[in-house]
């Protein structure tokens, strides 16, 4: 390489380094310090204290140097936060938009699950149905809860508990205390068949079933409450 060209490359490199150093110095000036973290969103469960705590610990740097992904990750660690979106607003504001989980039911022992089948660790004050299943089955259980609930709704029944065992056996309990063993095969058709006969069975037996076993190919077994059994014997 000729001497003049080599010198030009050196000058260009030095100029680039100088420009970078000047830019780094400019963006680190106190004039660009963040002065406000604005949190937006319809928040029912995320407390103001927890938001302030994350803002104080998770926001580092000034308007130009703050890492948006780090701030987003810090806010998404809050138990009720489903999604956080972070953006800069000139000249000195960081805007954080939070979306909360909407709980559908209790999940297993300590968690909650949303209608999207997302499991999160939090506690709810409202009384919720209880869903349970093995790891990775939350979305399937939520979908089954929706389908089976639609089958039972015309009967005035709501699902209070629904479980899926590791052997893929289903079981549910309604809000009137009736327990239904659904089994592993043809679950929805068998539940629909029972729902179609529910009123007739109740009228014929003179009481609402307490226990129903649908694990039969051509029918189902029904057990009455103990008080109804005693009344039928006396009759």
Phi and psi in degrees as a GROMACS rama.xvg file:
@    title "Ramachandran Plot"
@    xaxis  label "Phi"
@    yaxis  label "Psi"
@TYPE xy
-60.2325  155.711  UNK-2
-61.0454  -40.2441  UNK-3
-64.5056  -42.1533  UNK-4
-65.8937  -41.0779  UNK-5
-62.4041  -40.9643  UNK-6
-64.511  -39.8788  UNK-7
-61.8496  -40.2423  UNK-8
-63.0218  -42.8967  UNK-9
-62.5216  -43.7647  UNK-10
-62.5894  -40.6001  UNK-11
-65.7272  -41.8617  UNK-12
-64.2451  -42.6552  UNK-13
-64.7245  -39.2495  UNK-14
-63.6703  -40.9477  UNK-15
-63.8375  -42.4882  UNK-16
-64.0764  -39.9922  UNK-17
-64.8346  -41.5759  UNK-18
-64.3912  -41.028  UNK-19
-63.457  -44.1054  UNK-20
-63.8934  -39.0479  UNK-21
-66.1882  -41.6151  UNK-22
-64.1042  -44.0284  UNK-23
-60.8842  -37.9837  UNK-24
-68.0728  -40.4342  UNK-25
-64.32  -46.193  UNK-26
-72.1194  -15.5735  UNK-27
-90.7662  -0.613693  UNK-28
-65.0228  146.099  UNK-29
-57.627  -23.206  UNK-30
-63.3328  -21.9525  UNK-31
-98.6238  12.4434  UNK-32
-64.1748  142.684  UNK-33
-68.7644  130.992  UNK-34
-109.17  -13.9548  UNK-35
-154.087  137.582  UNK-36
-114.568  111.277  UNK-37
-99.7369  120.561  UNK-38
-104.301  125.882  UNK-39
-118.245  160.137  UNK-40
128.797  155.573  UNK-41
-84.2992  97.2849  UNK-42
-105.426  119.815  UNK-43
-109.713  -25.4816  UNK-44
-118.751  -26.9381  UNK-45
-76.2209  119.948  UNK-46
-81.2095  156.056  UNK-47
-63.8065  -34.8769  UNK-48
-63.6694  -42.9454  UNK-49
-67.8069  -35.2076  UNK-50
-64.3125  -45.1565  UNK-51
-63.2467  -39.0107  UNK-52
-63.3987  -44.1068  UNK-53
-67.3973  -40.1918  UNK-54
-62.3874  -39.6572  UNK-55
-70.7699  -35.5468  UNK-56
-92.8237  -31.8432  UNK-57
-96.0171  -14.6665  UNK-58
-99.2387  110.404  UNK-59
-128.22  141.221  UNK-60
102.073  -177.316  UNK-61
-106.128  -165.292  UNK-62
-55.9517  -36.6057  UNK-63
-91.6556  -31.6285  UNK-64
-96.6667  -12.2827  UNK-65
-61.7379  135.85  UNK-66
-87.7358  107.997  UNK-67
-63.2542  -38.3088  UNK-68
-65.7689  -36.4557  UNK-69
-67.0121  -40.9219  UNK-70
-64.7481  -43.5618  UNK-71
-59.1835  -46.3125  UNK-72
-62.9701  -37.3144  UNK-73
-64.3998  -42.0012  UNK-74
-72.5488  -32.914  UNK-75
-74.0761  -7.68009  UNK-76
-77.7724  -16.2283  UNK-77
-64.6063  136.686  UNK-78
-58.6066  -36.0986  UNK-79
-91.7008  -4.60954  UNK-80
-85.4074  121.185  UNK-81
-87.325  -39.7566  UNK-82
-151.061  142.991  UNK-83
-127.462  133.081  UNK-84
-119.758  130.306  UNK-85
-123.121  134.735  UNK-86
-147.048  156.87  UNK-87
-92.7569  138.055  UNK-88
-124.914  115.789  UNK-89
-60.9574  139.808  UNK-90
-103.089  -14.9922  UNK-91
-150.432  31.5306  UNK-92
-122.202  138.38  UNK-93
-110.738  121.474  UNK-94
-102.886  126.741  UNK-95
-119  117.388  UNK-96
-103.585  118.935  UNK-97
-107.957  138.615  UNK-98
-119.033  126.679  UNK-99
-88.6073  155.733  UNK-100
-67.8813  144.465  UNK-101
-109.16  109.202  UNK-102
-70.9631  136.014  UNK-103
-97.8127  -40.6009  UNK-104
-160.149  165.47  UNK-105
-69.6527  145.463  UNK-106
-123.593  121.749  UNK-107
49.9796  -133.972  UNK-108
-88.8676  -44.2695  UNK-109
-120.98  -6.78776  UNK-110
-104.819  -179.978  UNK-111
-126.605  160.137  UNK-112
-135.9  141.622  UNK-113
-92.5626  173.755  UNK-114
-67.2358  -17.9206  UNK-115
-83.6932  -2.53062  UNK-116
83.0837  19.1298  UNK-117
-91.9679  125.158  UNK-118
-92.0135  135.3  UNK-119
-144.961  153.374  UNK-120
-94.0158  108.124  UNK-121
-162.658  170.342  UNK-122
-121.477  136.88  UNK-123
-113.265  142.31  UNK-124
-79.6504  -30.5894  UNK-125
-71.7708  150.966  UNK-126
-78.1573  121.407  UNK-127
-122.066  154.44  UNK-128
-62.8372  161.495  UNK-129
-114.756  121.495  UNK-130
-113.018  146.511  UNK-131
-147.887  151.366  UNK-132
-174.586  179.972  UNK-133
-84.357  171.466  UNK-134
-59.9115  130.71  UNK-135
88.1267  2.20931  UNK-136
-102.808  4.74443  UNK-137
-58.9693  -46.6331  UNK-138
-62.8539  -39.2762  UNK-139
-65.6316  -42.2043  UNK-140
-66.9951  -40.01  UNK-141
-62.882  -42.6998  UNK-142
-65.1876  -40.79  UNK-143
-64.4396  -39.2065  UNK-144
-58.6277  -41.251  UNK-145
-66.4139  -46.706  UNK-146
-67.0716  -49.8505  UNK-147
-65.9547  -33.442  UNK-148
-63.8335  -38.5512  UNK-149
-66.4518  -32.9568  UNK-150
-68.2301  -39.6624  UNK-151
-87.2961  -18.6053  UNK-152
-57.3231  -43.1729  UNK-153
-61.2467  -18.5984  UNK-154
-87.6152  -0.506348  UNK-155
77.2531  22.3214  UNK-156
-111.081  142.158  UNK-157
-121.774  146.615  UNK-158
-78.3787  124.499  UNK-159
-96.4532  -35.4345  UNK-160
-141.381  142.599  UNK-161
-144.845  130.164  UNK-162
-134.397  148.549  UNK-163
-124.516  118.108  UNK-164
-81.3642  164.994  UNK-165
-58.4499  -23.2845  UNK-166
-87.519  8.30213  UNK-167
67.0071  36.1222  UNK-168
-100.462  135.142  UNK-169
-101.098  146.762  UNK-170
-151.7  140.675  UNK-171
-140.501  163.545  UNK-172
-135.267  135.328  UNK-173
-94.1399  171.756  UNK-174
-71.7287  -11.0966  UNK-175
-95.8179  9.6405  UNK-176
92.1433  -1.81977  UNK-177
-74.5918  132.044  UNK-178
-104.37  130.867  UNK-179
-123.256  119.951  UNK-180
-91.0095  115.228  UNK-181
-94.5362  -25.7738  UNK-182
81.177  -157.596  UNK-183
-116.092  -19.4957  UNK-184
-119.451  144.193  UNK-185
48.4079  44.1167  UNK-186
-63.6968  -51.5717  UNK-187
-64.5189  -47.0531  UNK-188
-59.1068  -39.0075  UNK-189
-68.6963  -37.0345  UNK-190
-67.0511  -39.4496  UNK-191
-65.0519  -37.8647  UNK-192
-64.1296  -42.4661  UNK-193
-65.2592  -42.1791  UNK-194
-60.9183  -36.0369  UNK-195
-67.2075  -25.4552  UNK-196
-103.465  0.873671  UNK-197
-59.4168  -50.762  UNK-198
-63.7942  -42.0385  UNK-199
-64.1392  -40.6234  UNK-200
-64.5679  -44.699  UNK-201
-62.9309  -41.5546  UNK-202
-68.4736  -39.8186  UNK-203
-68.4346  -38.9221  UNK-204
-87.8168  -12.8772  UNK-205
75.8142  16.1512  UNK-206
-164.533  160.62  UNK-207
-80.5022  137.712  UNK-208
-60.9424  144.775  UNK-209
-98.4739  -26.241  UNK-210
-147.561  132.157  UNK-211
-132.384  131.456  UNK-212
-113.956  113.77  UNK-213
-97.6443  10.7361  UNK-214
-84.0438  47.2064  UNK-215
-129.035  144.514  UNK-216
-69.1871  -35.9195  UNK-217
-122.595  16.0905  UNK-218
-179.595  -158.461  UNK-219
-157.666  159.944  UNK-220
-107.166  142.249  UNK-221
-128.427  137.063  UNK-222
-121.633  133.518  UNK-223
-86.6072  161.537  UNK-224
-59.9711  154.402  UNK-225
-58.3512  -40.3906  UNK-226
-64.2675  -38.0172  UNK-227
-69.5583  -35.9016  UNK-228
-61.6425  -44.9674  UNK-229
-64.1135  -40.5142  UNK-230
-64.2413  -41.0431  UNK-231
-66.3377  -35.5039  UNK-232
-65.4084  -42.2842  UNK-233
-65.8586  -34.1333  UNK-234
